[in-house]
Every structure is written in structure tokens, then in C-alpha cells.
Amino acid sequence: MGPCLAEQLLLPLAQAGGGSFRTVRLSRHTLTNVEVIRRFLDVDVRVTEIGADVVEVRVGSGGGRA
């Protein structure tokens, strides 16, 4: 998915209890959304580099940090 959709999906996934997706490198807006979600919700957000310009984002409960 594209970077704009990635930034929009984070909050619904956090509120729904989790999920994951792959996208291109994260924009500054997406990284900001990740930090806001971590600070205000008890949700773990993990970003893993899969390859050149591809990352996997996993959102789930637990309050951990990655």
C-alpha cells in the first residue's frame, strides 16, 4: 500500500485490537502517528524492514515498544 493509506490505517488497527500490513518506507506523518498511538493507547506498534523500501507494520495490544 502507499504511504498515505499506511498513515491512515494505524489508528483503526490500534482501536480494533491489531493487524498488520506492508508498505513502502514510512513517511514522517506515519512515524508521528506511531508515536502518538504508543503514547496514548496501550498498543504495541512494530516496524520491521522487509527489503529495500518495504516495511511491515504490526499493530497489537500489549503496551510494548519496538
N, C-alpha and C positions, 0 to 999 in steps of 0.2 A: 504494500500500500504506500501511498505517498506521504510526505511529511505532514501535510495539513490534516489529513484524516487521522494519522497517528496521534497527533496532539489532542484531537477531539475525542478519541476513544478512551483515553486514560481514566477520566473521571467516571464514566458509566461502568467500566470494568471494575473499578475500585468499589463502587457502590453495589454492584451486582455480586461481589464476592470473589471475583477473579477472572482470569483469562489470559490469553497470550496472542501475540501477532508478530510478524516480521515486517520490517520496513527498511527504508534507506537510512543513512545516518540521521540522527535526531537533530532537529532544529533547536535553537536557543529557547523558543517558546515551549517546545516539548520538554526540554530539560527543566525549565522553570515549573511546568505543570507537575513533573515528577517530584520535585522538591516540595511544592505546596501540598500535594497529596500525602507525602510522607509526614509532613509536619502536622496536618490537621486530621488525618484519618489513621486508624491503626491498621495500615496496609503496607505490605512489602512490595516494592517495585524493583525488579531486577532487569538490568540491561546487559545483554551478552552479545559481543561481536561475533557474528557467524562467518563473515567473509569480508572481502573488500566492499565497503559501502553498504553492508547488510547487517542489521542488528535484530535480535529477538528481544522483545519486551514481555516480561511475565509480571502480572499483577495478581496479588493474592493476599489473604489475611495473614496476620501474624506479627506485624509491627517490626519486623526485622529490616535491616538495611543491606543493600548490596551495591 
